[in-house]
Amino acid sequence: MNQPDSLPAYYDDLALSFEEAWGHITAGVTNRNSPSHMPVIGTVDAFGAPQMRIMILRNVSREERTLRFHTDTRSTKTEQLHHNVATSVLIYDPAAKVQIRISGKTQFSSQGDVANTAWSTSTPFARRCYMAEAAPGTPIAEPSSGLPTWIEGKQPDEAQLADYRENFAALLVKVETIEWLYLANAGHRRARWYWDAGQNVWAGCWLIP
């Protein structure tokens, strides 16, 4: 069926919608202005309650089905993921009228090639937050960045950062499902794909929006 010019080519095309979804996801790695650069990440706490926060998307591997994020090994989310690896990722792009919901399992990596590369390729300013003297979320009497006073407002060098490497970890979300929602006055479109491990392929279908 021919669609009006105002509707995108992927509007009624499941395969093109899948490509468009991945395009939105991967854009967040290199485009700081992309909504997918800072998606909402959901984990599950010890009481089974969902816990959400914004995180920066650092890398995407479509071949490996992984999204990479960075975290402090002392953080609450780290503890949650050690007990329950279930993870969700939410992206919403108001300009494109697109919502993407991703679910998967997180692999925690504080040592090895993945973590070492993630650490070494991050900027010194990005790594400075791992110099905090106490774990993220620790109650304090006065407002503070948590950083040692000698590094406040300064960029650390590699020697200064070396002692804090142990506080850093890479989180790899292994994507298992992708759900797509496109909003349109002509009628919304919603689809879902899941990784079929037996066939080693993505399988998808349309859903009622």
N, C-alpha and C positions, 0 to 999 in steps of 0.2 A: 504494500500500500504506500502510495506517495504521501510524503509528509509536507506540510507547509514549510516555506523557507526558514521560518523562525525556529523550527525544531532541529536539533542536531542530528547528524547522521546515525548516531548510536541510539537514538530514541527507541526504535523498535528492533534493534540488532543486539542480541545477547553477547556475541563475540566482541563487537566494538565497544559495548558497555564495559566488558571486562578489561579491555585495553585502556579505556578511559579511566577506569578505577585505578589501575596500576600507575597510569600517568600522573594522577593526582597524588598518589602515595609517594612516588619517587621524587616528585618536584620539591618535597619538603626538605630534602637533603641539601640541595644547592641554592634554593630560593628562600631566603629568610622571610620574605613577605608572603610566602605561601601558607595558607591555613594548616597545611599538613606538616609544617616545620615544628609546630608546637601542638601536637595532638593531646587529647585527654587519655591518660593511661589508668586502667582500673585493675586492682588486685583484690584479693579476699583476705580479710584479717582472721585472727584466731577464733572469732565468734561467728564467722560466716558472713560478716557484713561487707559489702563492697566499699572499697576505698579508692578515691580518684584524685588525680593530680595532673597538672600540665608537665610534660617533659619535652625535651628537644630531640627531634629525630636526627640521628647522626649518620646512619647509613642504611641502605636498603639493598638486599640481594634477592632479586626475583627468582633466580635460579635455585638459591638455597632456601627460599621462602622465609627470609629473616628480616626483621627490623631491629636496628641496634640503637640502644639508649645507654646512657652512662648514669651511674649512681654511686653514692657513698656506701661502702660496705657496712657502716655502722647505722644506716638508716632503717626506719621502721619497715619500709617496703621490702628491703632486703630480707628481713626476718620473715615477713609474710610470704615471700616467694620461696624461701627455704622450706616452708610448710605446705604451700599450695602454689603450684606453678601456673595455674590458670590466670590468663591475662587478657584484657580487652583493650582495644585501641579505637578511639572515636575521632573522626575528622569531619568537620563541617565547613564547607566553603559557601558562604552566602552569595557571593557574586556568581558562582557557577551553579548555584541552587542544588548542591550535591552533598549528601551525607554518606560517609563510608564507615561501616562498623566492622572491625576485625577482631577475631578471637584466635587464641593460640596458647602455647605453653612457653614459658620463659626459661631459657638456659642461662645460668649465672656463671660468669667467667671473671675471676679476679686475678688469675695467673694464666700463663701461656701466651701463644702468639696473638690471639684475638685481643686479649686485654692489653698486652704490651703495645701492640700497634695502635689501639684506640687511645692509650695514654700518650704515646709519643707523638701522635699526629694531632692531638688537641692543643690549642693555644695555651701559653702559660697563664693567661687570665682565666681561661675556662677551668684550668686545673687548680687555680688558687683556692677555689671553694673547698677542696679536699684538705686544705691546711687548717680547717676549723679545729679548735682544741677539744671540742666535745661533739658527740653525735648529733646529727640534725634532729630537731624536735626536743632537745634537752631543755627543761625549764630553766629560766634565768631571771635574776632580780631586776636587771636593767636591759633596755634594748641594746642589741649588739649584733654585729655580723658574725660573731663567733671566731673571727680570725685573730691571730696574734697581733698585738698592737704594732709591732715592727713592720708588718707587711700591709697594714691598712692603706688603701689608696695607691699601692705600688704593684708593679708587675714582678713576680718572682722569677729568678733565673733557674736553670736546670738543677744546679747544686742545692738551692733552697727547696726545690720541689721533691728532691729524691727521697727524703725521709717520710714523705706523705703518700708515696705510691701505694702503700698497703691499704689506704682508705678508699682506693678507686676500684671499680668493677664495671665491666661491660655487661649489659643485659641484652640477650638475643631472643626476641619474640619469634618463635617458629609459627608461622601463620598456618592456621587450619581452615578457617572460613573467612570469606569476605562478603559482606552484604552491602548492596548499593541502592541508594535512593536518589532519584532525580525528580525534582519538583517542576511541574509545568502546568500552566493554565489549561492546556489541552487534555491533561490527565497525567498524573504522576507515573513514574516507572520504577519498579523495585525488582531486584534480582539478588540471588545468593549463589555463591560458589563454594564448594568444599573440596579439600584435597583428598582424592581417592588413592590411598596408599597402595591398594592392590593393583590398580591399573597405572599408577604413577602419572596421573593426569588430574587436572582441575575439572570437576563436573559442576554444571550450573543449571539453574532454571529461573523462570520468572516467578514473582510473587505478587499477590495483591498488595498494593501500597498501604 
